[in-house]
Amino acid sequence: METKINVSLRVKPLNAQESILDKNHLWSKTSDNTIMNKRTKEVFQFDKVFGAEVSTAEIFDSQVRDIVHAAMDGIN
């Protein structure tokens, strides 16, 4: 059986101190599966890209919960 590895990414949420510096605003989510480096304009594609506003709990619920439950049921 062949299985695909999914790669998800979240743009790092900046704290108040980090947010002050323009250099820390390097990445931009451009779609549900792409991010762009604002300086170089390079675009990278993943299975899923989450913006900085998305909580860890939301990411867990949508991407990880089923995997954890399957592992707890002995499926790995």
CYANA upper distance limits for C-alpha pairs under 8 A (distance plus 0.5 A):
  6 ASN  CA     46 PHE  CA      8.49
  6 ASN  CA     47 ASP  CA      6.38
  7 VAL  CA     46 PHE  CA      6.33
  7 VAL  CA     47 ASP  CA      5.90
  7 VAL  CA     48 LYS  CA      7.28
  8 SER  CA     46 PHE  CA      6.65
  8 SER  CA     47 ASP  CA      6.24
  8 SER  CA     48 LYS  CA      5.14
  8 SER  CA     49 VAL  CA      6.23
  8 SER  CA     50 PHE  CA      8.13
  9 LEU  CA     46 PHE  CA      7.71
  9 LEU  CA     48 LYS  CA      6.89
  9 LEU  CA     49 VAL  CA      5.38
  9 LEU  CA     50 PHE  CA      6.54
 10 ARG  CA     49 VAL  CA      6.23
 10 ARG  CA     50 PHE  CA      4.91
 10 ARG  CA     51 GLY  CA      6.18
 10 ARG  CA     52 ALA  CA      6.83
 10 ARG  CA     54 VAL  CA      8.39
 11 VAL  CA     27 TRP  CA      7.36
 11 VAL  CA     28 SER  CA      7.94
 11 VAL  CA     29 LYS  CA      7.75
 11 VAL  CA     49 VAL  CA      8.13
 11 VAL  CA     50 PHE  CA      6.87
 11 VAL  CA     51 GLY  CA      5.74
 11 VAL  CA     52 ALA  CA      5.44
 12 LYS  CA     51 GLY  CA      8.41
 12 LYS  CA     52 ALA  CA      6.07
 13 PRO  CA     52 ALA  CA      5.01
 13 PRO  CA     53 GLU  CA      7.45
 14 LEU  CA     18 GLU  CA      6.03
 14 LEU  CA     19 SER  CA      5.98
 14 LEU  CA     24 ASN  CA      8.39
 14 LEU  CA     52 ALA  CA      8.27
 15 ASN  CA     19 SER  CA      6.47
 16 ALA  CA     20 ILE  CA      7.17
 17 GLN  CA     21 LEU  CA      8.17
 18 GLU  CA     24 ASN  CA      6.92
 19 SER  CA     24 ASN  CA      7.18
 19 SER  CA     25 HIS  CA      7.91
 21 LEU  CA     25 HIS  CA      8.12
 26 LEU  CA     37 ASN  CA      6.30
 26 LEU  CA     38 LYS  CA      5.91
 26 LEU  CA     39 ARG  CA      7.33
 27 TRP  CA     35 ILE  CA      7.11
 27 TRP  CA     36 MET  CA      6.17
 27 TRP  CA     37 ASN  CA      5.36
 27 TRP  CA     38 LYS  CA      6.39
 28 SER  CA     35 ILE  CA      5.97
 28 SER  CA     36 MET  CA      5.71
 28 SER  CA     37 ASN  CA      7.08
 28 SER  CA     38 LYS  CA      7.26
 29 LYS  CA     34 THR  CA      6.64
 29 LYS  CA     35 ILE  CA      4.88
 29 LYS  CA     36 MET  CA      6.91
 29 LYS  CA     49 VAL  CA      7.49
 29 LYS  CA     50 PHE  CA      7.93
 29 LYS  CA     51 GLY  CA      6.62
 30 THR  CA     34 THR  CA      6.05
 30 THR  CA     35 ILE  CA      5.82
 30 THR  CA     36 MET  CA      7.04
 31 SER  CA     35 ILE  CA      7.58
 31 SER  CA     49 VAL  CA      7.95
 32 ASP  CA     48 LYS  CA      6.34
 32 ASP  CA     49 VAL  CA      5.83
 32 ASP  CA     50 PHE  CA      7.61
 33 ASN  CA     45 GLN  CA      6.11
 33 ASN  CA     46 PHE  CA      5.63
 33 ASN  CA     47 ASP  CA      6.09
 33 ASN  CA     48 LYS  CA      5.09
 33 ASN  CA     49 VAL  CA      5.34
 34 THR  CA     43 VAL  CA      7.11
 34 THR  CA     44 PHE  CA      6.04
 34 THR  CA     45 GLN  CA      4.93
 34 THR  CA     46 PHE  CA      6.64
 34 THR  CA     48 LYS  CA      8.18
 34 THR  CA     49 VAL  CA      6.76
 35 ILE  CA     43 VAL  CA      6.19
 35 ILE  CA     44 PHE  CA      5.95
 35 ILE  CA     45 GLN  CA      7.15
 35 ILE  CA     49 VAL  CA      7.70
 36 MET  CA     41 LYS  CA      6.44
 36 MET  CA     42 GLU  CA      6.08
 36 MET  CA     43 VAL  CA      4.90
 36 MET  CA     44 PHE  CA      6.87
 37 ASN  CA     41 LYS  CA      5.62
 37 ASN  CA     42 GLU  CA      5.85
 37 ASN  CA     43 VAL  CA      7.03
 38 LYS  CA     42 GLU  CA      8.20
 50 PHE  CA     54 VAL  CA      6.82
 50 PHE  CA     59 ILE  CA      8.39
 54 VAL  CA     58 GLU  CA      7.01
 54 VAL  CA     59 ILE  CA      7.69
 55 SER  CA     59 ILE  CA      7.00
 56 THR  CA     60 PHE  CA      6.63
 57 ALA  CA     61 ASP  CA      6.61
 58 GLU  CA     62 SER  CA      6.70
 59 ILE  CA     63 GLN  CA      6.22
 59 ILE  CA     64 VAL  CA      7.76
 60 PHE  CA     64 VAL  CA      5.26
 60 PHE  CA     65 ARG  CA      6.27
 61 ASP  CA     65 ARG  CA      5.75
 63 GLN  CA     67 ILE  CA      8.39
 64 VAL  CA     68 VAL  CA      6.80
 65 ARG  CA     69 HIS  CA      6.73
 66 ASP  CA     70 ALA  CA      6.58
 67 ILE  CA     71 ALA  CA      6.68
 68 VAL  CA     72 MET  CA      6.68
 69 HIS  CA     73 ASP  CA      6.75
 70 ALA  CA     74 GLY  CA      6.95
 70 ALA  CA     75 ILE  CA      5.68
 70 ALA  CA     76 ASN  CA      7.49
 71 ALA  CA     75 ILE  CA      5.42
 71 ALA  CA     76 ASN  CA      5.89
